[in-house]
Amino acid sequence: MFFTSTCIIHSFGDTFYYTGCPHCRRKIALKESNGTCPHCSKNYEEIKYFYSFLLFVADGSGQCWLQAFGEVGEALLGISARELVKWTKESRIWEDHPAVVAALGKKFTMKIKRKPESKGGYKFIIERILTTDLPEQNTVLLQRLELFYSYLLD
């Protein structure tokens, strides 16, 4: 697990969401407008949409692909998956939505975990988006330390 401040360069994929169980978040099979969760064995009248998409990001150390799910997608884009699905139903491409376009090139501080894949190698998943700016926090902490040491030396 690590933290990084990255800039989103590109999003990838035809699908950016999946329909999931409101309770356990697992993928559900759709039957018209409702769904059945194979894990919970419950029928849901209202299906829930969850984000699942790839981002190509860059920071000072290089570039890589990251996977974004659920609330992370909402934090990155600022809109719910349901709103974006509704927008794309009008035969539009999801990457052309103003919220997606606004996120491209924007800098985010992310907590990322590395997960091994069954075929070998790793995939990187964004665990959460941090709302605070880490470099700015480091500057504030350094200023406080300097002030503390100046009191000690006086």
Sequence and secondary structure as in RCSB ss.txt:
>XXXX:A:sequence
MFFTSTCIIHSFGDTFYYTGCPHCRRKIALKESNGTCPHCSKNYEEIKYFYSFLLFVADGSGQCWLQAFGEVGEA
LLGISARELVKWTKESRIWEDHPAVVAALGKKFTMKIKRKPESKGGYKFIIERILTTDLPEQNTVLLQRLELFYS
YLLD
>XXXX:A:secstr
 EEEEEEEEEEE S  EEEE TTT  B EEETTEEE TTT  EESS EEEEEEEEEEEETTEEEEEEEEHHHHHH
HHSS HHHHHHHHTTT  GGGSHHHHHHTT EEEEEEEEEE TTSSEEEEEEEEESS HHHHHHHHHHHHHHHHH
HHH 
